[in-house]
Amino acid sequence: MKKLLVLLSAIAIVSCTEDKKMNDYVTFSGKITNNKSDTILIAKRGFRKAIPVNADGTFSDTLKVEPGIYYFDDSNENTPIFLRNGYEIDMAIDTEQFDESIKYSGLGSENSNFLAEKAIFEEKLFGNEDFGDLDDAGLDAKVAEIKSEALAFIDSKKDIDTMLTRMNKESLDGMMKSMKGYYGEMIALKKVLPLGKESPSFDNYENFKGGTTSLSDLKGKNVYIDIWATWCAPCKAEIPSLKELEHDYADKNIAFVSMSIDDDRSHGNSWDKAKANWKAMITDMNLGGMQIHAPKGWQSQFVRDYRVNGIPRFILIDKEGKIVDANAPRPSSDKIRVALDGLL
């Protein structure tokens, strides 16, 4: 009996030691359908871990982490996951659907499933209305309504980590403030630069093909202006859709103008280097339309007149030089085709 008790005690000690080791890291594995990369990245500020992906889309690794939200990145898109040492999470994802396809299983998976569900919920919550079409009072009411719905969604998830609940609630005020500020600027912009007002002008901006271009040179044409920069990822994401627009409306009375604001204040570049980057990208990406360069970047008069403080920014002007929309839909939006067709 004594030997048996010693043996059982030894087994218990080994088990406790193994449990402690398991709690020192998180195991993360999964299967990626339609895999496009041989590596995935788990990252947040101060942490990066690359995980190899097998030919069949499977992966598995262990990570020692501080509890919190990390990002899974397959080099094309990313999604948040919640990690804590001791979790054993298995992920299933189809890159052709990405957010809509994500499912997690295993110990601690309910937290990452919450984040995936929350992303879809917020997309629907924020995507059902043109907030910029509201007035100031309407925007205030809408912000309050969205905050209430978001809080209710968080509170409905009873099984998630309290740290995650707290983080999401704390971030809401900042999100609502940003939303109100962004759409508030759009509302104010429509008051200052309303439909039918004479458009601010630009004069003698360098043209990639040689010489200079002024807005007055385009009188008699409807003008769709894309304000962008070579370092701007969201700007570059719109390029394929912009090329489609240029192709589909090639025989219409529309001038497509891409106005670069690359300058010496962008990422520490010299003025000459910024312009060289601009010209190189036009060549490398075979950009179409009319490519021009704003001579003072963000401080160019046209850019300031249109109150541009974020890019990409799109502006639509009619053939008489009057403003149609000072903050026009992006090329990737179906609404831009409706707007362009309305001018023809």
C-alpha distance (Angstrom), angle and dihedral (degrees) to the residues before:
residue distance angle dihedral
M1 . . .
K2 3.80 . .
K3 3.84 90.9 .
L4 3.80 89.0 49.7
L5 3.81 91.9 52.0
V6 3.81 90.7 48.8
L7 3.81 89.7 49.8
L8 3.81 92.2 48.6
S9 3.81 90.2 47.8
A10 3.80 90.5 51.2
I11 3.79 91.1 49.8
A12 3.81 89.6 49.2
I13 3.80 91.3 51.0
V14 3.81 91.4 49.5
S15 3.80 90.4 47.5
C16 3.79 92.3 49.8
T17 3.79 90.0 48.8
E18 3.80 91.6 50.3
D19 3.83 91.5 47.3
K20 3.79 89.7 51.4
K21 3.81 90.8 51.5
M22 3.79 91.0 49.2
N23 3.79 89.2 53.9
D24 3.80 90.2 55.0
Y25 3.80 94.3 73.0
V26 3.80 144.8 17.1
T27 3.78 121.7 -117.7
F28 3.80 112.6 -140.6
S29 3.79 122.2 -173.6
G30 3.76 137.8 150.4
K31 3.78 152.9 141.4
I32 3.81 124.1 -98.7
T33 3.80 116.4 -157.5
N34 3.82 115.4 -153.7
N35 3.78 88.8 14.5
K36 3.81 114.4 -163.2
S37 3.80 101.6 -178.2
D38 3.79 139.0 48.2
T39 3.79 91.0 -140.4
I40 3.78 137.9 44.2
L41 3.79 126.2 -161.5
I42 3.80 129.2 -140.1
A43 3.78 109.1 -163.9
K44 3.75 150.7 153.3
R45 3.79 131.9 157.9
G46 3.80 107.3 -48.9
F47 3.82 95.0 8.1
R48 3.81 133.1 81.6
K49 3.79 128.3 163.8
A50 3.80 123.8 174.1
I51 3.81 115.0 -154.3
P52 3.84 121.5 -164.0
V53 3.81 116.9 -124.6
N54 3.79 119.3 -145.1
A55 3.80 123.1 -130.1
D56 3.82 90.3 -101.0
G57 3.83 91.2 54.7
T58 3.80 96.5 -104.9
F59 3.79 123.8 131.6
S60 3.80 138.0 173.4
D61 3.79 136.0 178.1
T62 3.79 144.1 143.6
L63 3.79 123.9 -116.7
K64 3.79 131.9 -168.3
V65 3.80 105.2 -144.3
E66 3.76 146.5 168.2
P67 3.82 107.7 -120.4
G68 3.79 112.7 -94.7
I69 3.79 148.3 83.3
Y70 3.80 116.7 -42.9
Y71 3.80 130.6 175.9
F72 3.79 127.6 -117.8
D73 3.83 108.9 -149.4
D74 3.81 126.0 -175.0
S75 3.84 91.9 -176.6
N76 3.82 91.4 -99.5
E77 3.81 104.5 54.9
N78 3.78 137.7 -0.5
T79 3.78 138.6 -148.7
P80 3.83 133.7 -169.5
I81 3.80 122.2 -107.6
F82 3.81 129.9 -177.2
L83 3.80 115.1 -130.4
R84 3.78 132.4 -173.1
N85 3.81 127.1 166.2
G86 3.79 109.6 -96.7
Y87 3.82 94.6 38.5
E88 3.80 119.9 124.0
I89 3.80 105.8 -159.5
D90 3.78 128.6 179.7
M91 3.81 118.9 -169.1
A92 3.81 131.4 -158.9
I93 3.81 118.6 -168.5
D94 3.80 139.3 162.3
T95 3.81 110.4 -152.2
E96 3.82 90.9 -153.8
Q97 3.83 88.7 66.6
F98 3.80 99.6 17.5
D99 3.85 109.3 169.4
E100 3.79 93.4 30.1
S101 3.83 92.7 51.4
I102 3.82 102.2 46.2
K103 3.80 116.4 121.1
Y104 3.81 128.8 167.4
S105 3.80 130.1 -163.0
G106 3.78 135.4 178.9
L107 3.78 135.5 52.1
G108 3.82 110.9 -18.2
S109 3.80 93.5 7.7
E110 3.82 93.7 122.9
N111 3.81 89.7 75.0
S112 3.79 95.7 55.1
N113 3.80 90.8 42.3
F114 3.80 86.5 55.7
L115 3.82 91.2 53.3
A116 3.81 91.5 48.7
E117 3.80 91.6 48.7
K118 3.80 90.9 45.2
A119 3.82 91.4 55.1
I120 3.83 90.8 55.2
F121 3.81 91.4 43.8
E122 3.82 92.6 51.9
E123 3.80 92.1 46.5
K124 3.80 89.4 57.1
L125 3.79 92.8 40.8
F126 3.80 94.1 52.8
G127 3.79 98.0 33.2
N128 3.79 102.0 59.0
E129 3.78 99.2 79.7
D130 3.80 143.4 36.6
F131 3.79 96.1 -119.4
G132 3.79 91.2 -175.2
D133 3.81 89.0 66.1
L134 3.81 91.3 63.3
D135 3.80 124.9 92.2
D136 3.81 121.8 -122.8
A137 3.82 94.6 -88.8
G138 3.78 91.7 45.8
L139 3.81 91.0 51.5
D140 3.82 91.8 50.7
A141 3.80 90.2 51.6
K142 3.80 92.8 46.8
V143 3.82 93.2 49.3
A144 3.83 90.4 51.5
E145 3.81 90.8 48.0
I146 3.80 93.4 49.9
K147 3.81 92.5 47.7
S148 3.80 90.2 51.6
E149 3.81 92.2 50.1
A150 3.81 92.0 46.8
L151 3.81 92.1 51.0
A152 3.79 90.7 48.6
F153 3.81 90.0 51.4
I154 3.82 92.1 51.4
D155 3.82 93.0 45.8
S156 3.81 90.7 50.5
K157 3.82 90.2 65.2
K158 3.79 102.2 80.0
D159 3.80 99.4 168.0
I160 3.80 101.6 56.8
D161 3.80 126.5 106.1
T162 3.83 111.8 -81.5
M163 3.80 89.2 -133.1
L164 3.80 89.4 59.5
T165 3.81 91.9 47.0
R166 3.79 91.0 51.6
M167 3.81 94.0 46.5
N168 3.80 92.5 51.3
K169 3.79 93.8 47.7
E170 3.80 92.2 47.4
S171 3.81 91.3 50.9
L172 3.81 93.4 52.5
D173 3.80 96.2 78.2
G174 3.80 91.2 52.5
M175 3.78 91.6 46.8
M176 3.80 92.3 50.2
K177 3.81 91.2 46.9
S178 3.80 90.8 51.8
M179 3.79 91.5 46.8
K180 3.79 92.6 49.9
G181 3.80 91.4 46.9
Y182 3.81 94.3 48.1
Y183 3.79 97.0 46.9
G184 3.78 91.9 36.3
E185 3.81 87.8 61.0
M186 3.80 89.8 50.5
I187 3.81 90.8 52.5
A188 3.81 91.2 47.3
L189 3.81 90.3 47.2
K190 3.80 91.7 57.2
K191 3.80 89.3 53.1
V192 3.82 93.0 51.4
L193 3.83 97.1 36.4
P194 3.80 105.0 27.6
L195 3.78 129.9 174.4
G196 3.80 110.6 -73.9
K197 3.80 97.9 21.6
E198 3.81 118.2 129.5
S199 3.78 107.2 -94.8
P200 3.79 121.8 -117.3
S201 3.78 108.6 -108.4
F202 3.78 139.0 -132.6
D203 3.77 122.3 -149.9
N204 3.79 132.7 -156.6
Y205 3.81 98.8 -11.6
E206 3.80 112.7 173.7
N207 3.80 112.9 -96.7
F208 3.81 118.0 -145.9
K209 3.81 90.6 -136.4
G210 3.78 91.6 53.7
G211 3.79 138.8 -78.3
T212 3.77 123.1 33.7
T213 3.81 137.0 -68.1
S214 3.80 132.0 -145.9
L215 3.78 128.2 -169.6
S216 3.80 88.2 -118.6
D217 3.84 88.5 63.2
L218 3.81 87.6 66.6
K219 3.79 97.0 53.5
G220 3.79 109.0 137.5
K221 3.81 92.3 35.0
N222 3.77 129.5 89.1
V223 3.82 106.8 -119.6
Y224 3.80 128.5 -147.3
I225 3.82 110.0 -170.1
D226 3.81 124.5 -162.2
I227 3.82 113.2 -163.6
W228 3.80 107.8 -159.9
A229 3.82 147.5 138.4
T230 3.80 134.4 -140.7
W231 3.82 92.8 -117.2
C232 3.84 93.9 52.4
A233 3.84 111.1 102.6
P234 3.85 95.6 -167.7
C235 3.83 88.0 50.7
K236 3.79 91.6 54.1
A237 3.79 91.0 46.0
E238 3.83 88.4 63.1
I239 3.82 94.4 53.2
P240 3.84 97.5 89.7
S241 3.82 91.3 50.7
L242 3.81 91.0 45.2
K243 3.80 90.3 52.7
E244 3.80 89.3 52.1
L245 3.80 90.8 52.2
E246 3.80 91.5 48.9
H247 3.80 90.1 51.1
D248 3.80 96.3 44.8
Y249 3.81 94.2 47.3
A250 3.80 97.2 36.4
D251 3.81 93.0 118.3
K252 3.80 94.6 43.4
N253 3.79 129.2 93.3
I254 3.81 94.3 -98.8
A255 3.80 128.2 117.3
F256 3.80 113.7 -153.3
V257 3.80 108.8 -151.9
S258 3.82 123.7 -174.5
M259 3.80 110.5 -163.9
S260 3.81 114.1 -164.7
I261 3.80 118.4 -152.9
D262 3.81 94.4 -170.4
D263 3.80 106.6 145.1
D264 3.81 144.3 152.4
R265 3.81 91.9 -82.2
S266 3.79 92.3 60.0
H267 3.80 110.8 97.8
G268 3.78 94.1 -29.1
N269 3.80 95.8 -66.9
S270 3.77 123.1 151.3
W271 3.78 115.8 -116.6
D272 3.82 92.2 -106.5
K273 3.81 91.9 47.5
A274 3.83 91.9 50.3
K275 3.80 91.6 52.0
A276 3.81 90.7 45.7
N277 3.82 89.3 53.6
W278 3.81 89.4 50.5
K279 3.79 93.7 51.8
A280 3.81 93.2 43.7
M281 3.80 93.2 53.1
I282 3.80 92.6 49.2
T283 3.80 88.5 55.0
D284 3.81 97.5 39.8
M285 3.83 94.4 48.2
N286 3.80 94.8 36.7
L287 3.80 91.4 -127.3
G288 3.77 117.0 -163.9
G289 3.76 134.8 -160.7
M290 3.79 121.2 55.6
Q291 3.80 110.9 -38.7
I292 3.82 114.5 -157.0
H293 3.79 134.8 166.4
A294 3.82 124.7 -134.0
P295 3.83 104.2 -132.8
K296 3.83 97.7 -139.4
G297 3.78 101.1 30.3
W298 3.80 112.6 -141.1
Q299 3.81 89.6 1.3
S300 3.81 94.8 56.8
Q301 3.80 109.6 124.8
F302 3.81 95.8 -121.4
V303 3.81 91.0 50.5
R304 3.80 91.4 49.2
D305 3.81 93.1 44.6
Y306 3.80 89.5 56.5
R307 3.83 90.7 46.2
V308 3.77 93.3 -124.3
N309 3.80 109.9 -179.2
G310 3.78 99.3 151.5
I311 3.79 136.0 35.5
P312 2.92 148.8 -100.0
R313 3.77 91.7 45.0
F314 3.80 124.6 170.0
I315 3.79 128.0 -157.3
L316 3.80 128.6 -170.4
I317 3.82 121.1 -156.3
D318 3.81 126.8 178.0
K319 3.80 127.3 -128.0
E320 3.82 90.8 -94.0
G321 3.80 91.3 58.3
K322 3.83 93.1 -106.1
I323 3.80 124.3 138.0
V324 3.79 115.0 -101.7
D325 3.81 95.8 171.0
A326 3.82 126.4 -7.4
N327 3.80 89.0 -163.2
A328 3.79 102.9 32.9
P329 3.84 125.7 -175.2
R330 3.79 117.9 -84.3
P331 3.82 120.7 -105.4
S332 3.82 89.2 -107.7
S333 3.82 91.2 58.7
D334 3.80 120.2 90.7
K335 3.80 87.2 -140.4
I336 3.79 93.5 72.7
R337 3.81 91.6 65.4
V338 3.78 89.9 51.5
A339 3.81 89.5 51.1
L340 3.82 94.0 46.8
D341 3.81 92.9 46.2
G342 3.78 88.7 52.1
L343 3.80 89.7 61.9
L344 3.80 96.2 51.3
